[in-house]
Amino acid sequence: PMHAPLGEAIKNVAEDPNLKLASVFHNHDHPWERGEKYLGSPYGAAVDVVKESFPGPLERTSVLVINEHNRRALQERYEKESHKLPNVMDFNDQRFGKKDAYNGDLMEALQEIHPFPIPEDALLLGQVTRVVGRKNIEASIELLKGINEKRGDKKTFLVITGEESIGDKRPYKKELSELAKRLGVSEQVVWAADIVKP
């Protein structure tokens, strides 16, 4: 969530002509992406603070965003160039993909909640995100279909860990379920928000 007082304070410091600071802002989300959560307040002054403070001061500032969608949005809304710096895990780190106390019972838990069998030798693809339109989860469902076709089996499963976002006005989870059904992979999509917690 956005911290409006902190955002306003950072903006004020970054824009102070006496300090002449150059700054870098790394934005994960923007207020307009959260539906009514930030810009739908009945308090006009609160909306003004959000609009003025986020995505941050744009003069003398380099802006980093996490994806191409946000890069284009900043360009279209503010004519501001930004650079993409995805925030993803380092998969070369050998700690990833190993069973431990936290994930050791994941397969068993998935088998309990999923209405279709998941074989022990299944390949699990993780979509670790909220279920919200801008996350483009369609691409993962299409990838799932392609992997299963390439492997010649249906032993690859897409595990979607997030809950549907309350700020998204479209029935995105329903759209994804319908897409998976059309592509013939609905039995390989596992909705796991109830068991995967931060």
C-alpha positions as CSV (number, residue, x, y, z in Angstrom):
1,P,0.0,0.0,0.0
2,M,1.0,3.6,-0.6
3,H,2.2,5.7,2.3
4,A,0.8,9.1,1.4
5,P,2.6,11.2,4.1
6,L,6.0,9.5,3.2
7,G,5.3,10.0,-0.5
8,E,4.6,13.7,0.0
9,A,7.7,14.2,2.2
10,I,9.9,12.5,-0.4
11,K,8.4,14.7,-3.1
12,N,9.0,17.8,-1.1
13,V,12.6,16.9,-0.4
14,A,13.3,15.9,-4.0
15,E,11.8,19.1,-5.3
16,D,13.5,21.4,-2.8
17,P,15.6,23.8,-5.0
18,N,18.1,24.4,-2.2
19,L,19.0,20.7,-2.0
20,K,19.3,20.1,-5.8
21,L,19.0,16.4,-5.3
22,A,19.0,13.9,-8.1
23,S,16.8,10.9,-7.2
24,V,15.8,7.5,-8.4
25,F,12.3,6.1,-7.8
26,H,11.5,2.5,-8.2
27,N,7.8,2.1,-8.6
28,H,6.0,-1.2,-8.2
29,D,2.5,0.1,-8.8
30,H,0.9,3.4,-9.6
31,P,-2.3,4.8,-8.0
32,W,-4.4,4.6,-11.2
33,E,-3.8,0.8,-11.3
34,R,-5.5,0.2,-8.0
35,G,-9.0,1.1,-9.1
36,E,-10.9,3.3,-6.5
37,K,-8.6,2.4,-3.7
38,Y,-6.4,5.5,-3.9
39,L,-8.1,7.8,-6.3
40,G,-11.7,7.1,-5.3
41,S,-11.6,8.7,-1.9
42,P,-14.4,11.0,-1.0
43,Y,-11.8,13.3,0.5
44,G,-10.5,15.6,-2.3
45,A,-7.4,16.6,-0.4
46,A,-6.4,13.0,0.0
47,V,-6.8,12.4,-3.7
48,D,-4.7,15.5,-4.4
49,V,-1.9,14.3,-2.2
50,V,-1.8,10.9,-4.0
51,K,-1.9,12.5,-7.5
52,E,0.8,15.0,-6.6
53,S,3.1,12.6,-4.7
54,F,2.9,9.4,-6.8
55,P,4.7,8.3,-9.0
56,G,7.0,10.9,-7.4
57,P,8.6,14.1,-8.6
58,L,9.5,13.7,-12.3
59,E,12.0,16.5,-12.7
60,R,15.6,15.6,-11.9
61,T,14.4,12.1,-11.2
62,S,15.1,8.8,-12.9
63,V,12.2,6.4,-12.6
64,L,12.4,2.6,-12.6
65,V,9.4,0.5,-13.2
66,I,8.8,-3.3,-13.0
67,N,7.3,-3.9,-16.4
68,E,6.7,-2.6,-19.9
69,H,3.0,-1.8,-19.1
70,N,4.1,0.7,-16.4
71,R,6.9,2.1,-18.6
72,R,4.3,2.9,-21.3
73,A,1.8,4.3,-18.8
74,L,4.3,6.8,-17.5
75,Q,5.2,7.9,-21.0
76,E,1.5,8.3,-22.0
77,R,0.4,10.1,-18.8
78,Y,3.4,12.2,-18.0
79,E,5.7,12.1,-21.1
80,K,8.3,10.7,-18.7
81,E,10.9,8.2,-19.8
82,S,11.5,5.4,-17.4
83,H,13.6,2.2,-17.3
84,K,12.4,-1.3,-16.6
85,L,13.9,-3.1,-13.6
86,P,11.9,-6.2,-13.0
87,N,11.7,-7.4,-9.4
88,V,12.1,-11.1,-9.7
89,M,14.0,-13.8,-7.9
90,D,17.5,-14.8,-8.8
91,F,16.9,-18.3,-10.0
92,N,20.7,-19.0,-10.0
93,D,20.5,-18.9,-6.2
94,Q,20.7,-22.6,-5.2
95,R,18.3,-22.1,-2.3
96,F,15.3,-22.0,-4.6
97,G,13.5,-25.1,-5.6
98,K,14.5,-27.1,-2.5
99,K,12.1,-28.7,-0.1
100,D,12.2,-27.2,3.4
101,A,10.0,-26.7,6.4
102,Y,7.9,-24.1,4.6
103,N,7.2,-25.9,1.3
104,G,7.7,-29.6,2.2
105,D,4.0,-30.4,2.2
106,L,3.1,-28.2,-0.8
107,M,2.3,-31.1,-3.2
108,E,0.1,-32.8,-0.6
109,A,-1.7,-29.5,0.1
110,L,-2.3,-28.8,-3.6
111,Q,-3.7,-32.3,-4.1
112,E,-6.1,-31.7,-1.2
113,I,-7.6,-28.5,-2.7
114,H,-7.5,-29.3,-6.4
115,P,-10.5,-31.2,-7.7
116,F,-8.4,-33.1,-10.3
117,P,-5.4,-35.4,-9.7
118,I,-1.9,-33.9,-9.6
119,P,0.7,-36.6,-10.3
120,E,3.7,-36.8,-7.9
121,D,6.1,-36.1,-10.9
122,A,4.1,-33.0,-12.0
123,L,6.0,-29.9,-13.1
124,L,4.6,-27.0,-11.1
125,L,4.7,-23.4,-12.6
126,G,4.1,-20.8,-9.9
127,Q,2.2,-17.6,-10.6
128,V,2.9,-15.8,-7.4
129,T,0.8,-12.6,-7.7
130,R,-2.6,-11.2,-7.0
131,V,-5.2,-12.1,-9.6
132,V,-5.5,-8.7,-11.2
133,G,-5.8,-7.9,-14.9
134,R,-2.5,-5.9,-15.3
135,K,-0.5,-9.0,-14.2
136,N,-1.3,-10.7,-17.6
137,I,-1.9,-14.1,-16.1
138,E,-3.3,-15.1,-19.6
139,A,0.3,-15.4,-20.7
140,S,1.0,-18.1,-18.0
141,I,-2.1,-20.1,-19.1
142,E,-1.0,-20.0,-22.7
143,L,2.5,-21.0,-21.6
144,L,1.0,-23.9,-19.7
145,K,-0.8,-25.1,-22.8
146,G,2.4,-24.8,-24.9
147,I,4.5,-26.8,-22.3
148,N,1.9,-29.5,-22.1
149,E,1.8,-29.8,-25.9
150,K,5.6,-29.8,-26.2
151,R,5.9,-32.5,-23.5
152,G,3.0,-34.5,-25.0
153,D,1.3,-34.9,-21.6
154,K,-0.7,-32.9,-19.1
155,K,1.7,-33.2,-16.2
156,T,2.5,-29.5,-16.0
157,F,0.3,-27.4,-13.6
158,L,0.0,-23.7,-13.1
159,V,-0.4,-22.9,-9.4
160,I,-1.9,-19.4,-9.0
161,T,-1.2,-18.3,-5.4
162,G,-2.9,-14.9,-5.2
163,E,-6.4,-13.8,-4.4
164,E,-8.6,-11.8,-6.7
165,S,-7.9,-8.1,-6.2
166,I,-10.8,-6.1,-4.8
167,G,-9.7,-3.1,-6.8
168,D,-10.1,-4.8,-10.2
169,K,-13.5,-4.1,-11.7
170,R,-13.5,-6.9,-14.2
171,P,-14.2,-10.5,-13.3
172,Y,-10.6,-11.5,-14.1
173,K,-10.5,-14.8,-12.3
174,K,-13.6,-15.9,-14.2
175,E,-12.0,-14.7,-17.5
176,L,-8.9,-16.8,-16.7
177,S,-11.0,-19.9,-15.9
178,E,-12.8,-19.5,-19.2
179,L,-9.6,-19.1,-21.1
180,A,-8.1,-22.2,-19.4
181,K,-11.2,-24.1,-20.4
182,R,-11.1,-23.0,-24.0
183,L,-7.4,-23.9,-24.2
184,G,-8.1,-27.4,-22.7
185,V,-5.9,-26.8,-19.6
186,S,-8.5,-26.0,-16.9
187,E,-7.7,-29.3,-15.0
188,Q,-4.1,-28.1,-14.8
189,V,-4.8,-24.7,-13.3
190,V,-4.7,-24.8,-9.5
191,W,-6.1,-21.8,-7.5
192,A,-4.1,-22.0,-4.4
193,A,-4.7,-18.7,-2.5
194,D,-6.3,-20.6,0.4
195,I,-3.1,-22.5,1.2
196,V,-0.3,-20.3,0.1
197,K,0.2,-17.5,2.5
198,P,3.1,-15.0,2.8
